[in-house]
Amino acid sequence: MRRSFSIFASGVNRFVSSAAATGAAFVVVVVWAVFGPITHYSENWQLVINTGTTIVTFLMVFVLNHAQNRDTTAINAKLDSLILAIERADNRLVGLEQLPITEAEAVTAALKDALVTEPA
């Protein structure tokens, strides 16, 4: 199930960020706007666009958040690998995003202090 959602989310993310999706959204809005005068700007006319945009926005939050989390996880793993590969690097930075906020802030503050006191 998780793998299926990942494949689905990646596909949706690629499509939504394409020119075709932007064009399709534009066409939908134009068609909706054209129907405004025809329906005398009725409540149903307004309800169609409001409902449609609300549903799409609600679903896209989850899909895009999933894609962003995958990207962030991959970037963090790559950065951790680079930190571990460099001898002088501070290994306390590996997995920093997983620490409780107070510990992460303490490591960050210690790093800033070390940078300030280290000769250029």
N, C-alpha and C positions, 0 to 999 in steps of 0.2 A: 504494500500500500504506500509506504513512504517513498519507495523508488518511483512508483507510478506518479505520485504527486510531484516529485522532483523533475521528472521528465516533462510533465504537463506544465509546471511553473516555468521551467526554462523556455519551453516553446512559446508560452503566452508572453513571457518577458521579451523574447526576441521579436515577436509580432508587434506587441504594443509599442516598442521603441522604433518601429519601422515607419517609413514614409507612407506606406499603404494604410496603416492604422490611423495615422494622423489625417490622411485624406478621407478615409471612411468616416471618421468622427466629424470632420468638416461637412461632409455630404449629409450626414444625419441631422446636423444642426440646421443646415440650409433647408432641407426638406421640411423639418419641423417649423422653421420660421415661415416658409411659404404657406403652410397650412394655417397659420395664425389668422390672417384676414378671412380665409375661407370658413373657418369655424367661429369667426367673430371673437377671437381670443378668449374662448370659453375656458371654464375651469378644467374640463377634461383635457384640453390642449395643453394647459400648463401642467396638469398632473402627469401627462405622458413624459415630458422631458424631466420633470423633477423625480419621478419614480425611476426612470431609466438611468439617470446619472447617479442617483443614490445607490442603486443596486450595483452598477458597474464600479463605482468608487469603493463600496464596501468589499466587494470581492477582490479588487485589485490591491487593496491594502495587504491582504494575506499573501497573494501571489508575489508581489514585489518585495515584501518583507522577507519571504523565503529566499528569493534570489539574492537579496542583499546579504542575508545571513550566510549563505553559501560562499559568496565572494569574500566576505569579511573573514570567515574561517580559513579559507585558502590563503588569503594574504597574511593572516597571523601566523599560520604554519610556515610559510615561506620566510617571513621575517625572523621567526624563532630559529629556523635553520641557519640563517645568516648570522644571527647573534652567536649561536653555538659554534659556528665555523671560525669566528674571529677570536683570536687569543685574548686580546685586550678588552673585549666586550664584557659588559657587566651582565652576567648570567641571571641576575635577579629580574631582568626584564623579560625573560622567557616566560610566557603564560601570564603576563601582567594583567591581561584582560579578564582572567579567571579569578583573580584575587578579590576579596571584599574591598569595597571602595576605600576604607580607612587604610588598609595595608598598601593598596595601589598608590594612594596619595603619599604615604610615607616613603615608598620606594622612589617615586617621582621627585619628592622634595630632597631626598638624599642625593639623587642624581644631579639635581640642579645645584645643590651645595658643592658637590664634587667638581662640577664644571666651572663654578665661580672661583674656587680655590686652586684649581689646576693651572699651572703656568702655561702660557701660550707657546 
